[in-house]
């Protein structure tokens, strides 16, 4: 019998208008737009089998990083190395569900 789990994800982003690593980021008062394109809502994945969470974040002031939280636990951080471009920041974050369950 194959075990399956339903994945529900929460992605946070930090938008800032600082383009240089030695400057302190300034948090924007307007939240960024974030969408998760994969997996789709309600998709099932097998426990202990890596899946890729793909998200797109957009903010007029740029996206500094994307943090992947699963059930309130920070799993991964991906920094945007191209802060000069305020276009969408698309990131694919691998994650392996440890057991069956809802995430």
C-alpha positions in Angstrom: 0.0 0.0 0.0 1.4 3.4 -1.0 1.3 6.1 1.6 0.3 9.6 0.4 0.2 12.9 2.1 -1.4 16.2 1.3 0.9 19.2 1.1 -0.1 22.7 2.2 2.7 25.2 2.1 3.5 28.6 3.4 6.1 30.7 1.7 7.2 34.1 3.1 9.2 36.7 1.3 11.1 39.8 2.3 10.8 42.7 0.1 13.4 45.5 0.3 14.7 48.4 -1.6 18.4 47.8 -0.8 20.5 46.4 -3.6 23.9 46.1 -1.9 24.7 43.3 0.6 26.4 45.7 3.1 23.3 47.8 3.5 20.5 47.0 6.0 17.3 46.0 4.1 14.3 48.3 4.4 11.1 46.3 4.8 8.4 47.5 2.4 5.0 48.5 3.8 3.3 46.8 0.8 3.4 43.0 1.0 4.8 41.1 -2.0 2.7 38.9 -4.2 3.5 35.3 -3.8 2.1 32.2 -5.6 3.0 28.6 -5.4 2.8 26.8 -8.8 3.9 23.4 -7.7 2.7 21.3 -6.1 -0.9 22.3 -6.6 -3.3 22.6 -3.7 -4.5 19.2 -2.7 -1.7 17.3 -4.5 -0.4 14.2 -2.8 3.2 13.2 -2.5 4.8 10.1 -1.1 6.6 10.3 2.3 10.4 10.3 2.2 10.2 11.1 -1.6 11.7 14.5 -2.5 9.3 17.0 -4.1 10.0 20.5 -5.4 8.0 23.5 -4.2 8.1 26.2 -6.9 7.0 29.7 -6.0 7.0 33.1 -7.7 7.4 36.3 -5.7 7.0 39.8 -7.0 7.5 43.2 -5.4 8.1 46.6 -6.9 11.1 47.1 -4.6 12.5 43.6 -5.3 12.6 40.3 -3.4 15.6 39.7 -1.1 14.9 36.1 -0.2 12.2 33.4 0.0 11.8 31.4 3.2 10.0 28.1 3.1 8.1 27.2 6.2 6.4 23.9 6.7 4.1 23.5 9.7 5.7 26.5 11.2 9.3 25.2 10.9 11.8 27.1 8.7 13.0 24.4 6.2 14.9 26.5 3.6 16.0 30.0 2.7 16.8 31.0 -0.9 18.4 34.4 -1.4 17.9 36.5 -4.5 21.4 37.3 -6.0 19.9 39.6 -8.6 18.3 42.3 -6.5 18.9 44.9 -9.2 16.0 43.3 -11.2 12.6 44.0 -9.5 11.0 41.4 -11.7 9.6 38.1 -10.4 11.8 35.9 -8.2 11.1 32.3 -9.1 12.5 29.6 -6.9 12.3 25.8 -6.8 12.9 24.5 -3.3 13.4 20.8 -2.8 11.8 19.2 0.3 11.3 15.7 1.5 8.2 14.9 3.7 9.4 12.9 6.7 6.2 10.9 7.1 2.6 10.8 5.9 0.5 13.7 7.1 -0.8 17.1 6.3 1.8 19.8 5.7 
